[in-house]
Amino acid sequence: MTDQINAREVVLDMLLEIIEGDKFSHTVMNHTLKRYQYLDKQERAFISRLCTGTVKQYLTLDYVINRYASLPVRKMKPLIRNLLRLSVYQILYMDQVPESAVCNEAVKLAKKRGFIKLSGFVNGILRNIARNASSVSYPDKTIQPREYLSVSYSIPEWLVQRLLNQYDFNTTEAMLAASNKDKEVTIRCNRKKATPSELIKCLEEDGAKVRVSEYL
């Protein structure tokens, strides 16, 4: 990250607008990326993924935080709960980010934004979650099917219940799992510039995983 811009702080401000301010995520995202268009591609990608992922998974993140925090998420200061959300997202879903860096950066941000007294609270929760990330337990699907689906797929319980009223559990879970999958990038080959095999080779040399579409 650059010395002038802290990408995590940028995402924190975006979450405060989206989750706390009830603004449309795509509007906030477009405005932010336009504002920081001078950042390199990797930094912009980090901001985009961290913000989008945290918003998408925030119900799951809140459940995990509540299991390790002495204070419920809903009673935390808005800045603190969103700082925890984006940090826990990195711990659970971004393997390439060191957990120690996540914890240290969160503590620095808490202090920078005027919450020095809560920096220890933030540090304790994040390090506890980091130690237990591989063993986080979710509601039992056989006893609490609605709660299990809501937490596992970050879907509001009222929506889960509507689906369960219309479909059986397995069908509902399959639908939610499909909606949570990352969308693939689809490209078409300009045959005036390269053959499909040449394009595939070029992409693979750049580290991309490529498969031929079953439709085109």
C-alpha positions in Angstrom: 0.0 0.0 0.0 1.1 3.6 -0.6 2.3 5.8 2.3 -0.5 8.3 1.6 -3.4 5.9 1.3 -4.4 3.2 3.7 -6.5 0.8 1.7 -8.2 -0.7 4.8 -9.1 2.7 6.0 -10.7 3.5 2.6 -12.7 0.3 2.9 -13.7 1.2 6.4 -15.2 4.5 5.2 -17.0 2.7 2.4 -18.6 0.2 4.9 -19.7 3.1 7.1 -21.5 4.6 4.0 -23.0 1.3 2.8 -23.9 -0.6 5.9 -24.4 2.2 8.4 -25.5 4.9 5.9 -27.7 2.6 3.9 -26.2 3.7 0.6 -26.0 1.5 -2.5 -22.8 -0.5 -2.6 -22.2 -0.1 -6.3 -22.6 3.7 -6.1 -20.1 4.0 -3.2 -17.7 1.6 -5.0 -17.7 3.5 -8.3 -17.3 6.8 -6.5 -14.4 5.5 -4.4 -12.5 3.8 -7.3 -12.9 6.9 -9.4 -11.5 9.1 -6.5 -8.5 6.8 -6.1 -8.0 6.0 -9.8 -4.3 6.9 -9.5 -3.7 3.8 -7.3 -2.2 0.8 -8.9 -4.3 -2.1 -10.1 -3.4 -4.3 -7.1 -4.5 -1.7 -4.6 -7.7 -1.0 -6.3 -8.4 -4.8 -6.6 -7.7 -5.1 -2.8 -10.2 -2.3 -2.0 -12.8 -3.8 -4.3 -12.6 -7.3 -3.0 -12.4 -6.4 0.7 -15.4 -4.1 0.5 -17.5 -6.3 -1.7 -16.7 -9.4 0.3 -17.4 -7.8 3.7 -20.7 -6.4 2.6 -21.7 -9.8 1.1 -20.7 -11.8 4.2 -21.4 -9.4 7.0 -24.2 -11.5 8.6 -21.7 -14.4 8.8 -19.0 -12.1 10.0 -21.3 -10.7 12.8 -22.1 -14.2 13.9 -18.4 -15.1 14.2 -17.6 -11.8 16.0 -20.4 -12.3 18.5 -19.0 -15.7 19.4 -15.7 -14.1 20.5 -16.7 -10.7 21.7 -18.0 -9.7 25.2 -20.2 -7.0 23.6 -22.8 -7.8 20.9 -22.0 -6.4 17.5 -25.2 -4.4 17.4 -24.1 -2.5 20.6 -20.6 -1.6 19.3 -19.6 1.7 17.9 -20.3 1.7 14.2 -16.7 2.3 13.3 -15.5 -0.5 15.6 -17.9 -3.1 14.3 -17.1 -2.3 10.7 -13.4 -2.4 11.5 -13.9 -5.8 13.0 -16.0 -7.0 10.0 -13.4 -6.1 7.4 -10.7 -7.6 9.5 -12.5 -10.9 10.2 -13.2 -11.1 6.5 -9.5 -11.0 5.7 -8.8 -13.7 8.3 -11.6 -16.0 7.1 -11.6 -15.4 3.3 -8.3 -13.9 2.2 -5.6 -16.5 2.8 -2.9 -14.4 1.2 -3.1 -11.7 3.9 -1.1 -12.5 7.1 -3.3 -12.7 10.2 -0.7 -10.7 12.2 -0.9 -7.9 9.6 -4.7 -7.9 9.8 -4.6 -7.5 13.6 -1.8 -4.9 13.7 -3.5 -2.8 11.0 -6.8 -2.9 12.8 -5.3 -1.7 16.0 -3.5 1.1 14.2 -6.8 2.2 12.6 -8.7 2.1 15.8 -6.1 4.4 17.4 -5.9 6.7 14.4 -9.7 7.1 14.4 -9.8 8.1 18.0 -10.6 4.8 19.7 -7.3 4.3 21.6 -9.1 2.8 24.6 -10.9 0.2 22.4 -7.7 -0.8 20.5 -7.1 -3.6 23.0 -10.7 -4.8 22.7 -10.2 -5.0 18.9 -6.9 -6.7 19.2 -8.2 -9.3 21.6 -11.2 -10.3 19.5 -9.2 -10.5 16.2 -6.4 -12.6 17.7 -8.9 -15.0 19.3 -10.7 -15.4 16.0 -7.4 -15.9 14.2 -6.4 -18.7 16.6 -9.7 -20.4 16.1 -10.5 -19.6 12.4 -10.4 -23.2 11.3 -12.7 -24.4 14.1 -15.5 -21.8 14.0 -18.8 -23.6 14.5 -22.1 -22.7 13.0 -25.7 -23.5 14.0 -26.6 -27.2 13.7 -28.5 -27.7 10.4 -30.7 -30.5 11.8 -31.8 -28.5 14.8 -31.7 -24.9 13.5 -32.0 -25.2 9.7 -33.1 -21.6 9.2 -30.3 -20.1 11.4 -27.8 -22.5 9.8 -28.6 -21.3 6.3 -28.7 -17.6 7.3 -25.3 -17.7 9.0 -23.6 -20.0 6.5 -24.6 -18.1 3.4 -25.1 -14.6 5.0 -28.7 -14.4 4.0 -31.4 -12.7 6.2 -33.5 -15.2 8.2 -36.7 -13.8 6.8 -35.6 -14.5 3.2 -34.4 -18.0 4.2 -37.8 -18.7 5.7 -39.6 -17.7 2.6 -37.5 -20.1 0.6 -38.0 -22.9 3.0 -41.8 -22.3 2.8 -41.5 -23.0 -1.0 -38.7 -25.5 -1.3 -37.2 -28.3 0.8 -34.0 -27.8 2.8 -31.6 -29.3 0.2 -33.0 -27.3 -2.7 -32.9 -24.1 -0.7 -29.3 -24.7 0.4 -28.3 -25.5 -3.2 -29.9 -22.2 -4.4 -28.1 -20.2 -1.7 -24.8 -21.9 -2.4 -25.1 -21.1 -6.1 -25.9 -17.4 -5.4 -22.8 -17.2 -3.2 -20.4 -18.5 -5.8 -17.9 -16.0 -7.3 -19.0 -15.1 -10.8 -16.6 -16.2 -13.5 -15.2 -13.8 -16.0 -16.2 -14.7 -19.6 -14.3 -13.5 -22.6 -14.7 -14.0 -26.4 -11.8 -14.4 -28.7 -11.3 -11.8 -31.4 -10.2 -14.3 -34.2 -8.8 -11.4 -36.2 -6.0 -11.0 -33.6 -5.5 -14.5 -32.2 -6.8 -18.0 -32.3 -8.6 -19.4 -29.2 -5.6 -21.7 -28.4 -3.2 -18.7 -28.7 -5.3 -16.6 -26.4 -5.6 -19.4 -23.8 -1.8 -19.9 -23.9 -1.3 -16.2 -23.4 -3.7 -16.0 -20.5 -2.2 -19.1 -18.8 1.3 -17.6 -19.1 0.0 -14.6 -17.2 -1.2 -16.9 -14.4 -4.9 -17.1 -15.3 -6.9 -20.3 -15.0 -8.8 -20.8 -18.2 -11.4 -23.3 -19.4 -13.3 -23.5 -22.6 -16.9 -22.4 -22.4 -19.5 -25.2 -22.9 -21.8 -22.8 -24.8 -19.5 -20.9 -27.2 
